[in-house]
Amino acid sequence: MLHDPPKPNAPEKRAEAYRLQTGALVIIAFAVVLFLLVQARFILISLATAIILFSLTSDVINFIARQRIGPFRIPNALASIVAMLLIAAALLTLASILVGQVNTVLVTTLSYTERAPSAIASMFSWLGEEEEQAILTALRAINVSNYLRTAAGQASGIMQATVLVILFVGFLFAERVWFETKLDNLVGDKTQAQRVGKIIQSIIHRVNYYLLVKTVISAITGGMVFVLARAFQLELATSIGIITFVLNFIPNIGSIAATALIALVAHVQIGDTTTTLLILTIAGMIQFINGSIIDPMLMGHALRLSSFGIILSLAFWGAVWGIPGMFLSVPIMVMLLVVCSHVPNLRPFAILLSREGLPESEQMLEQSTERDLFSKDTPPG
């Protein structure tokens, strides 16, 4: 005998309606945040970069302020001014170098426009003559000049973003003096404010350590690729080395793109498949040894990030903010991991984001406030 299911009572109906309303509000809030992230991408990317640079320099300022000249200690204000001037000079210099190298690559690419399609199509000759001809036809149909103009416009925007980042960093330095007071008044509880401050310091230390190791590894990789390009007398050796250094800050994809770049330049310039394969193999070995062996060995357990989580973060921020989002994906993920580790309701997300399912503990949070990037202790973790 069939029985009708029991009808839900009034409290159950209200609970179900509340859940539906909450779910709808979450979806709407996510859509609004995503819209704002896309629409204000230029300002938000500059602000995120400025915050990362400011956090990196805070350890430098603390290190400088601990130094003594005879019986005198360097004032914190003087250390902040020196750090700000160094940041501005370094950013403007790096931006000028990067824009110059991008322009060099664009000009050289124009000179290669005629022979590049034939050289690239010849790499697929093993597929057959008809397939090679089809690839050649498709490549010649691409309007390279339009892409180059777009790339040149984006390169010119680097200087504008650099100036904006310098302004943001300057205002952050100006607000640095009153940060603890603002945090105490914002939280309302001194003990809780100290805990929030420790979480912020933990984020700063982990991001700083990641950037330090990544900079060293990327510089070594870029230098080795430069030597490789010079050994085979490639015209864009310097540009390839600098671009390799920059691309290695993008997880996983950056090293692949850098390896493909030097192989493509070699094949277009030299035109010999055997030499191209040799250069591709050597560049691939350099990237593999530095990126898959030395890099994880130096990082150790400092990040504890899930590889799959890094790929998801890379894909999401790349879709929202483009190439700059790819550079910022790991620092943003580090921030999310630390925050979720110390918020009880969000800790399951920290377990998913962490590599071994072991996010940061409260004991590690206490340790992270006792050391900085330039102290004798090893990084937390």
SVG drawing of the C-alpha trace seen along z (x, -y; Angstrom):
<svg xmlns="http://www.w3.org/2000/svg" viewBox="-2 -59 83 61">
<polyline fill="none" stroke="black" stroke-width="0.4" points="0.0,0.0 1.4,-3.4 1.6,-6.1 1.9,-9.8 5.2,-11.4 4.7,-13.5 4.2,-17.1 6.9,-19.5 5.7,-21.6 6.1,-25.4 9.6,-25.4 11.0,-23.0 9.6,-25.3 11.2,-28.3 14.5,-26.5 14.4,-25.4 13.5,-28.9 16.4,-30.3 18.9,-27.9 17.7,-28.8 17.9,-32.5 21.4,-32.1 22.6,-30.1 21.1,-32.7 22.8,-35.6 26.2,-33.7 25.9,-33.3 24.9,-36.9 27.8,-38.1 30.3,-36.0 29.0,-37.4 29.3,-41.0 32.8,-40.4 33.9,-38.8 32.5,-41.7 34.4,-44.2 37.6,-42.2 37.4,-42.3 36.2,-45.9 38.8,-47.3 41.6,-45.0 44.2,-47.7 43.9,-49.3 43.5,-46.0 46.5,-44.5 48.6,-47.5 47.3,-47.5 48.0,-43.8 51.5,-44.2 52.1,-47.2 50.9,-45.3 53.3,-42.4 56.2,-44.8 55.3,-46.6 55.2,-43.3 58.5,-42.3 60.1,-45.6 58.8,-45.4 61.3,-42.7 64.0,-44.8 63.0,-47.8 63.1,-45.8 66.5,-44.4 67.9,-47.9 66.4,-49.4 68.2,-46.7 71.6,-47.8 73.8,-50.1 76.3,-52.7 78.5,-52.9 76.3,-53.6 73.4,-54.8 70.6,-52.7 69.2,-53.6 65.8,-55.3 62.8,-53.4 61.6,-56.5 65.0,-56.7 64.9,-53.0 61.4,-53.4 62.5,-56.3 65.6,-54.4 63.4,-51.3 60.9,-53.5 63.6,-55.1 65.1,-51.7 61.7,-50.3 61.0,-53.2 64.4,-53.0 64.3,-49.2 60.7,-49.3 61.5,-52.0 64.7,-50.3 63.1,-46.9 60.1,-48.3 62.4,-50.2 64.5,-47.0 61.4,-44.9 59.8,-47.4 63.0,-47.7 63.4,-43.9 59.8,-43.5 60.2,-46.2 63.4,-44.4 61.5,-41.2 58.7,-42.9 61.0,-44.6 62.9,-41.3 59.7,-39.4 58.7,-41.8 61.9,-41.0 61.1,-37.3 57.5,-37.6 58.2,-36.4 60.3,-33.3 58.7,-32.3 55.6,-30.6 57.7,-28.4 60.1,-27.5 57.3,-26.7 55.4,-24.6 58.6,-22.6 58.5,-21.3 55.4,-19.4 56.8,-17.9 56.7,-14.4 52.9,-14.6 53.1,-14.7 53.3,-17.3 49.6,-18.1 49.4,-18.7 52.5,-20.8 51.1,-23.0 47.8,-23.3 49.7,-24.5 51.7,-27.0 48.5,-28.4 46.9,-28.8 50.0,-30.5 50.2,-32.9 46.6,-33.9 47.4,-35.2 47.8,-38.9 50.9,-39.2 51.0,-43.0 47.8,-43.3 49.1,-41.1 52.3,-43.0 50.5,-46.3 48.4,-44.9 51.6,-43.6 53.3,-47.0 50.3,-48.7 50.3,-46.4 54.1,-46.9 53.6,-50.7 51.1,-50.2 53.8,-48.7 55.3,-52.1 51.9,-53.5 51.3,-50.5 54.8,-51.0 54.1,-54.6 50.8,-53.6 52.4,-50.9 55.1,-53.3 52.3,-55.7 50.4,-52.9 53.6,-51.7 54.3,-55.3 50.9,-55.6 51.3,-52.2 54.5,-53.4 52.8,-56.5 50.1,-54.4 52.6,-51.9 53.1,-53.9 49.5,-53.8 48.7,-50.2 48.8,-48.6 46.6,-51.3 44.1,-51.0 44.1,-47.2 43.4,-47.4 40.5,-49.9 39.1,-47.9 39.0,-44.5 38.1,-46.0 39.9,-43.2 43.6,-43.6 44.3,-39.9 42.3,-39.2 44.1,-42.1 47.4,-40.6 46.3,-37.3 45.2,-39.0 48.5,-40.7 50.3,-37.4 48.3,-36.0 49.2,-39.0 52.9,-38.5 52.7,-34.8 51.3,-35.7 54.1,-38.3 56.9,-35.9 55.6,-33.1 55.1,-35.3 58.5,-36.9 60.2,-33.5 58.5,-32.3 59.5,-35.5 63.1,-35.3 63.5,-31.6 61.6,-32.2 63.8,-35.2 67.0,-33.3 65.9,-30.3 64.5,-32.4 67.7,-34.5 69.8,-31.3 67.5,-29.8 67.5,-33.0 71.3,-33.2 71.7,-29.6 69.3,-30.1 71.1,-33.3 74.4,-31.4 72.7,-28.6 71.4,-31.2 74.8,-32.9 76.5,-29.6 74.3,-29.0 74.7,-32.7 71.0,-33.5 70.2,-37.1 67.8,-37.5 70.0,-35.9 69.7,-38.8 65.9,-39.2 65.4,-35.4 67.3,-35.3 65.3,-38.3 62.0,-36.9 62.8,-33.5 63.6,-35.1 60.2,-36.8 58.2,-33.9 59.5,-31.6 57.5,-33.4 54.4,-31.9 54.0,-28.4 54.3,-25.4 53.2,-27.3 55.9,-29.9 58.8,-27.4 57.0,-25.6 56.5,-28.9 60.1,-30.0 61.4,-26.7 59.1,-26.9 60.3,-30.5 64.0,-29.7 63.2,-26.7 61.0,-28.7 63.6,-31.5 66.3,-29.0 64.3,-27.2 63.3,-30.4 66.9,-31.8 68.9,-28.6 66.3,-26.6 68.0,-23.2 65.7,-20.7 68.5,-18.8 70.0,-22.0 66.5,-23.1 65.9,-19.8 69.3,-20.0 68.5,-23.5 65.0,-22.4 66.5,-19.4 69.1,-21.5 66.6,-24.2 64.1,-21.6 66.8,-20.0 67.7,-23.4 64.0,-24.1 63.5,-20.6 66.5,-20.6 66.0,-24.2 62.2,-24.0 61.5,-20.4 64.5,-19.6 66.3,-22.7 63.2,-24.9 61.2,-22.3 64.3,-21.5 64.8,-25.2 61.1,-25.8 60.8,-22.8 57.6,-22.9 57.5,-26.7 54.5,-26.9 52.7,-23.6 50.6,-24.4 48.6,-21.7 49.9,-21.3 46.3,-21.0 45.3,-24.0 48.1,-26.0 46.8,-25.0 43.3,-26.1 44.5,-29.4 46.6,-29.9 43.6,-29.2 41.2,-31.4 43.4,-34.5 44.7,-34.1 41.1,-34.2 40.2,-37.2 43.4,-39.3 45.3,-37.8 49.1,-37.4 49.5,-39.6 47.0,-37.4 49.2,-34.4 52.1,-36.1 50.0,-36.9 48.2,-33.5 50.7,-31.9 51.0,-34.8 47.2,-35.1 46.9,-31.4 49.4,-31.6 47.3,-34.4 44.1,-32.3 45.9,-29.2 47.1,-31.1 43.8,-32.9 41.7,-29.7 44.1,-27.8 43.2,-30.1 39.5,-30.6 37.7,-27.5 34.8,-27.5 37.3,-27.9 39.8,-25.3 38.4,-22.6 39.4,-24.8 42.9,-25.1 43.2,-21.3 42.2,-21.2 44.6,-23.9 47.6,-22.4 49.9,-19.9 49.7,-17.1 46.4,-18.2 48.3,-19.8 47.7,-23.5 49.4,-26.0 48.9,-25.3 48.6,-27.8 52.1,-26.8 53.6,-27.8 51.7,-31.1 53.4,-31.8 56.8,-31.0 56.4,-33.2 56.3,-36.4 59.7,-35.7 61.7,-35.7 61.8,-37.6 63.3,-37.0 66.7,-38.3 67.0,-36.6 69.3,-33.7 66.4,-31.3 65.0,-29.3 61.6,-30.2 58.5,-28.9 57.4,-25.5"/>
</svg>
